[in-house]
Amino acid sequence: MSQDAAGMGAPDLQVMADRLRFALADPKLSSETEHGACIIDLHRLSGGANMETWAFDLAAAGEIEPLILRRLPGKSVAVLSDAAVGELSLAEEAALITVSGQYGVPVPRVRQVLRNEHALGVGYIMSRERGEALPFRLLADDHFQAAREQLAYQCGQTLAHIHQIPMAALPRNLPDHSGALLFQRAQSLLETHNNVSPVLQLGLNWLRDNQRSTPRRTLVHGDFRNGNLLVDEHGLVAVLDWELAHIGDPLQDLGYISANVWRFGSPKPVGGFGEYADLLAGYAAVTGETPAMADIHYWQVHAALSWGMVCLLMAQMYRSGHDSSLERAAVGRRLSEAEIDLLLLLEGQLAAERPGEVV
C-alpha cells in the first residue's frame, strides 16, 4: 500500500490512526483501546509548504475531541533557509504556544509533543479550535462582518499580551533577531543569492540607516497576519503558526500585520479588515502606550523586505531544480510585487533624506 505512516510516502491512514491513539493514550488507564477510544475522520488539510497539518477526532468515553496534528514532512523536497521557515524546533514551538496561553494569548491547547516511540515523525498534537483562517473568506463572507469590525482592536490587544510575556518565561532557545542581528541575517541572505535585487538591497540599506533609537526586546510572533489567525463570527479565536517566533522589537509585529501583502487586495490597512487606529487602540488598552505611525511604517518596510526575500528564495529553489513545484514558482514570481511595495513605502523618504540628489 503505502510507505511508513510517519510520513515517508503516502501514509497508511489506519496505521497512522493507531499511532495517534497510542500517542494520546491516557497514562492513568491500563489500555486506551480497552476503553473504546478511536481516531475518526483523519484527513490532511490543504496548505502549508513546510509543515503537514492533519485534522482528526479522538472519540473516547462517549466524547469527541477535535484535534490537529502538526508535523514535519517525512521527506522534505529541499532544505529551506531560516529566512523562510523558523529556527525553532517543533517541540520548542509547542512549548512557546503553551507559555503564551498561560499569559492570556488565545492559542490552541497542546495535547502531546511527539516522541520517537509514537512513530509519527517530528511534531505535536493540539486542540482543533472552531473558526476560519482563510483570508479571502474572512474578508468577503457576511458571516464574519461583525468579527471584522472588531478584529483589528483584538489583534492589538493580543499582540500586547504576546509582547508582555516575561523573557524568563520563554523557551531558552528562541533566536535573537534584535538590533544589528536582524540586518546581518538579511544581508547574508541577499549575498547568498548574488544580490540579484537592487530594490531589496535599497530597502535593507534604508532600514539600517534609520534604525529605531531605543528598541525594546520582547517576544515577537514573527508571522502575525491574516491567514494565521483563527476567527469566528465573534472575532479572534486563536493565534496559529508560531514557527517564526523570535526575540526582537515588538513593533515588528504591528508593522507586519499592516503590510500590503497581507491585505489580500483590500483597501483596509490592517490585515485587510481594519484600521490603524483600532489596532493601536487595542495595543494601548493593554500596554498604556500608543506606538507612533513612523515606527509602524518602519516595520512595514521591513515586512516588505522580508516577503521579498522569501520570494527570492522560492524563485531560486525553483530555478535550481531543488524544488520544481508550482507553489515555489508561484511565490517566487511575486518578488516584483514586494519590490513595488518597497518602492512605494520609500517614496519620498529617500528624497527627504538626500535633498537635491536624484534618487
ZIZI-V262833 format. One record per residue. N is the residue number from 1. RES is the residue in one small letter. D_LAST is the distance of its C-alpha to the last C-alpha in Angstrom with 1 decimal. Layout:
# ZIZI-V262833
n=N res=RES d_last=D_LAST
n=N res=RES d_last=D_LAST
This chain:
# ZIZI-V262833
n=1 res=m d_last=61.8
n=2 res=s d_last=58.6
n=3 res=q d_last=57.5
n=4 res=d d_last=57.3
n=5 res=a d_last=56.5
n=6 res=a d_last=54.2
n=7 res=g d_last=51.6
n=8 res=m d_last=52.3
n=9 res=g d_last=52.4
n=10 res=a d_last=53.6
n=11 res=p d_last=55.5
n=12 res=d d_last=59.1
n=13 res=l d_last=58.9
n=14 res=q d_last=62.4
n=15 res=v d_last=61.8
n=16 res=m d_last=58.5
n=17 res=a d_last=60.3
n=18 res=d d_last=63.0
n=19 res=r d_last=60.6
n=20 res=l d_last=58.8
n=21 res=r d_last=62.1
n=22 res=f d_last=63.0
n=23 res=a d_last=59.7
n=24 res=l d_last=60.4
n=25 res=a d_last=64.1
n=26 res=d d_last=65.4
n=27 res=p d_last=66.7
n=28 res=k d_last=69.4
n=29 res=l d_last=70.9
n=30 res=s d_last=72.9
n=31 res=s d_last=71.4
n=32 res=e d_last=68.8
n=33 res=t d_last=70.3
n=34 res=e d_last=73.7
n=35 res=h d_last=72.3
n=36 res=g d_last=71.0
n=37 res=a d_last=67.2
n=38 res=c d_last=65.2
n=39 res=i d_last=61.7
n=40 res=i d_last=61.1
n=41 res=d d_last=58.4
n=42 res=l d_last=56.3
n=43 res=h d_last=53.3
n=44 res=r d_last=49.8
n=45 res=l d_last=46.9
n=46 res=s d_last=44.0
n=47 res=g d_last=40.5
n=48 res=g d_last=39.4
n=49 res=a d_last=37.8
n=50 res=n d_last=38.8
n=51 res=m d_last=41.9
n=52 res=e d_last=45.1
n=53 res=t d_last=46.2
n=54 res=w d_last=49.9
n=55 res=a d_last=51.7
n=56 res=f d_last=55.4
n=57 res=d d_last=58.2
n=58 res=l d_last=60.7
n=59 res=a d_last=64.1
n=60 res=a d_last=66.4
n=61 res=a d_last=69.3
n=62 res=g d_last=69.0
n=63 res=e d_last=65.3
n=64 res=i d_last=62.1
n=65 res=e d_last=59.0
n=66 res=p d_last=55.7
n=67 res=l d_last=53.6
n=68 res=i d_last=50.5
n=69 res=l d_last=50.3
n=70 res=r d_last=46.9
n=71 res=r d_last=46.9
n=72 res=l d_last=45.1
n=73 res=p d_last=45.8
n=74 res=g d_last=48.7
n=75 res=k d_last=46.9
n=76 res=s d_last=43.1
n=77 res=v d_last=41.5
n=78 res=a d_last=38.8
n=79 res=v d_last=37.8
n=80 res=l d_last=34.7
n=81 res=s d_last=32.1
n=82 res=d d_last=32.3
n=83 res=a d_last=28.8
n=84 res=a d_last=30.5
n=85 res=v d_last=33.8
n=86 res=g d_last=35.2
n=87 res=e d_last=36.7
n=88 res=l d_last=39.7
n=89 res=s d_last=43.0
n=90 res=l d_last=44.6
n=91 res=a d_last=47.3
n=92 res=e d_last=44.8
n=93 res=e d_last=43.0
n=94 res=a d_last=46.5
n=95 res=a d_last=47.2
n=96 res=l d_last=43.9
n=97 res=i d_last=44.8
n=98 res=t d_last=48.2
n=99 res=v d_last=47.0
n=100 res=s d_last=44.5
n=101 res=g d_last=47.4
n=102 res=q d_last=49.4
n=103 res=y d_last=46.8
n=104 res=g d_last=46.6
n=105 res=v d_last=43.9
n=106 res=p d_last=45.2
n=107 res=v d_last=45.4
n=108 res=p d_last=48.0
n=109 res=r d_last=50.9
n=110 res=v d_last=51.1
n=111 res=r d_last=54.5
n=112 res=q d_last=54.6
n=113 res=v d_last=52.4
n=114 res=l d_last=53.6
n=115 res=r d_last=55.6
n=116 res=n d_last=56.9
n=117 res=e d_last=60.2
n=118 res=h d_last=58.7
n=119 res=a d_last=57.6
n=120 res=l d_last=54.7
n=121 res=g d_last=51.9
n=122 res=v d_last=49.2
n=123 res=g d_last=48.5
n=124 res=y d_last=50.0
n=125 res=i d_last=51.8
n=126 res=m d_last=50.8
n=127 res=s d_last=52.0
n=128 res=r d_last=50.8
n=129 res=e d_last=49.8
n=130 res=r d_last=50.0
n=131 res=g d_last=46.9
n=132 res=e d_last=44.0
n=133 res=a d_last=40.7
n=134 res=l d_last=39.4
n=135 res=p d_last=36.3
n=136 res=f d_last=37.0
n=137 res=r d_last=40.6
n=138 res=l d_last=39.7
n=139 res=l d_last=37.3
n=140 res=a d_last=39.5
n=141 res=d d_last=43.1
n=142 res=d d_last=45.1
n=143 res=h d_last=46.9
n=144 res=f d_last=44.0
n=145 res=q d_last=43.2
n=146 res=a d_last=44.7
n=147 res=a d_last=43.0
n=148 res=r d_last=39.5
n=149 res=e d_last=40.1
n=150 res=q d_last=40.7
n=151 res=l d_last=38.8
n=152 res=a d_last=35.6
n=153 res=y d_last=37.8
n=154 res=q d_last=39.8
n=155 res=c d_last=36.8
n=156 res=g d_last=35.8
n=157 res=q d_last=39.3
n=158 res=t d_last=39.5
n=159 res=l d_last=36.3
n=160 res=a d_last=37.7
n=161 res=h d_last=40.9
n=162 res=i d_last=39.1
n=163 res=h d_last=37.2
n=164 res=q d_last=40.4
n=165 res=i d_last=42.4
n=166 res=p d_last=43.6
n=167 res=m d_last=42.0
n=168 res=a d_last=45.6
n=169 res=a d_last=46.4
n=170 res=l d_last=43.7
n=171 res=p d_last=44.5
n=172 res=r d_last=44.1
n=173 res=n d_last=41.9
n=174 res=l d_last=38.9
n=175 res=p d_last=35.7
n=176 res=d d_last=33.6
n=177 res=h d_last=29.9
n=178 res=s d_last=29.3
n=179 res=g d_last=26.9
n=180 res=a d_last=25.5
n=181 res=l d_last=27.7
n=182 res=l d_last=25.5
n=183 res=f d_last=22.4
n=184 res=q d_last=24.7
n=185 res=r d_last=26.1
n=186 res=a d_last=22.7
n=187 res=q d_last=21.6
n=188 res=s d_last=25.0
n=189 res=l d_last=24.9
n=190 res=l d_last=21.6
n=191 res=e d_last=23.0
n=192 res=t d_last=26.3
n=193 res=h d_last=24.8
n=194 res=n d_last=23.0
n=195 res=n d_last=19.5
n=196 res=v d_last=19.3
n=197 res=s d_last=16.4
n=198 res=p d_last=13.0
n=199 res=v d_last=12.1
n=200 res=l d_last=15.1
n=201 res=q d_last=14.2
n=202 res=l d_last=10.8
n=203 res=g d_last=13.1
n=204 res=l d_last=15.7
n=205 res=n d_last=13.6
n=206 res=w d_last=12.7
n=207 res=l d_last=16.4
n=208 res=r d_last=17.6
n=209 res=d d_last=15.6
n=210 res=n d_last=16.9
n=211 res=q d_last=20.5
n=212 res=r d_last=23.1
n=213 res=s d_last=25.3
n=214 res=t d_last=28.8
n=215 res=p d_last=28.7
n=216 res=r d_last=32.2
n=217 res=r d_last=33.6
n=218 res=t d_last=35.6
n=219 res=l d_last=36.4
n=220 res=v d_last=33.5
n=221 res=h d_last=34.6
n=222 res=g d_last=31.4
n=223 res=d d_last=31.9
n=224 res=f d_last=33.0
n=225 res=r d_last=32.2
n=226 res=n d_last=33.8
n=227 res=g d_last=35.8
n=228 res=n d_last=37.0
n=229 res=l d_last=38.8
n=230 res=l d_last=42.3
n=231 res=v d_last=43.1
n=232 res=d d_last=46.4
n=233 res=e d_last=47.3
n=234 res=h d_last=47.3
n=235 res=g d_last=43.9
n=236 res=l d_last=42.7
n=237 res=v d_last=45.4
n=238 res=a d_last=43.8
n=239 res=v d_last=40.7
n=240 res=l d_last=40.5
n=241 res=d d_last=38.8
n=242 res=w d_last=38.4
n=243 res=e d_last=37.5
n=244 res=l d_last=34.0
n=245 res=a d_last=35.4
n=246 res=h d_last=34.4
n=247 res=i d_last=34.2
n=248 res=g d_last=30.9
n=249 res=d d_last=29.3
n=250 res=p d_last=31.1
n=251 res=l d_last=28.3
n=252 res=q d_last=26.8
n=253 res=d d_last=29.5
n=254 res=l d_last=28.7
n=255 res=g d_last=25.0
n=256 res=y d_last=26.3
n=257 res=i d_last=28.8
n=258 res=s d_last=26.2
n=259 res=a d_last=23.7
n=260 res=n d_last=23.2
n=261 res=v d_last=24.9
n=262 res=w d_last=28.1
n=263 res=r d_last=28.4
n=264 res=f d_last=29.7
n=265 res=g d_last=28.6
n=266 res=s d_last=29.9
n=267 res=p d_last=28.1
n=268 res=k d_last=29.6
n=269 res=p d_last=27.0
n=270 res=v d_last=29.6
n=271 res=g d_last=30.8
n=272 res=g d_last=31.0
n=273 res=f d_last=34.1
n=274 res=g d_last=33.3
n=275 res=e d_last=31.3
n=276 res=y d_last=29.5
n=277 res=a d_last=32.2
n=278 res=d d_last=35.0
n=279 res=l d_last=33.3
n=280 res=l d_last=32.8
n=281 res=a d_last=36.3
n=282 res=g d_last=37.9
n=283 res=y d_last=36.2
n=284 res=a d_last=37.3
n=285 res=a d_last=40.8
n=286 res=v d_last=41.3
n=287 res=t d_last=39.3
n=288 res=g d_last=39.5
n=289 res=e d_last=35.8
n=290 res=t d_last=33.0
n=291 res=p d_last=29.6
n=292 res=a d_last=26.6
n=293 res=m d_last=24.2
n=294 res=a d_last=21.3
n=295 res=d d_last=23.0
n=296 res=i d_last=23.6
n=297 res=h d_last=19.9
n=298 res=y d_last=19.2
n=299 res=w d_last=21.8
n=300 res=q d_last=20.7
n=301 res=v d_last=17.5
n=302 res=h d_last=19.9
n=303 res=a d_last=22.2
n=304 res=a d_last=19.6
n=305 res=l d_last=18.8
n=306 res=s d_last=22.6
n=307 res=w d_last=23.4
n=308 res=g d_last=20.9
n=309 res=m d_last=22.7
n=310 res=v d_last=26.0
n=311 res=c d_last=25.1
n=312 res=l d_last=24.0
n=313 res=l d_last=27.3
n=314 res=m d_last=29.3
n=315 res=a d_last=27.9
n=316 res=q d_last=28.7
n=317 res=m d_last=32.2
n=318 res=y d_last=32.9
n=319 res=r d_last=31.8
n=320 res=s d_last=33.7
n=321 res=g d_last=36.9
n=322 res=h d_last=37.3
n=323 res=d d_last=37.3
n=324 res=s d_last=37.5
n=325 res=s d_last=38.0
n=326 res=l d_last=36.5
n=327 res=e d_last=35.1
n=328 res=r d_last=32.9
n=329 res=a d_last=31.6
n=330 res=a d_last=31.0
n=331 res=v d_last=29.0
n=332 res=g d_last=27.1
n=333 res=r d_last=25.9
n=334 res=r d_last=24.2
n=335 res=l d_last=21.4
n=336 res=s d_last=19.2
n=337 res=e d_last=20.1
n=338 res=a d_last=19.0
n=339 res=e d_last=15.6
n=340 res=i d_last=15.3
n=341 res=d d_last=16.7
n=342 res=l d_last=14.1
n=343 res=l d_last=11.1
n=344 res=l d_last=13.3
n=345 res=l d_last=14.2
n=346 res=l d_last=10.7
n=347 res=e d_last=9.7
n=348 res=g d_last=9.6
n=349 res=q d_last=10.2
n=350 res=l d_last=7.0
n=351 res=a d_last=6.6
n=352 res=a d_last=10.3
n=353 res=e d_last=10.3
n=354 res=r d_last=8.3
n=355 res=p d_last=9.6
n=356 res=g d_last=9.3
n=357 res=e d_last=6.1
n=358 res=v d_last=3.8
n=359 res=v d_last=0.0
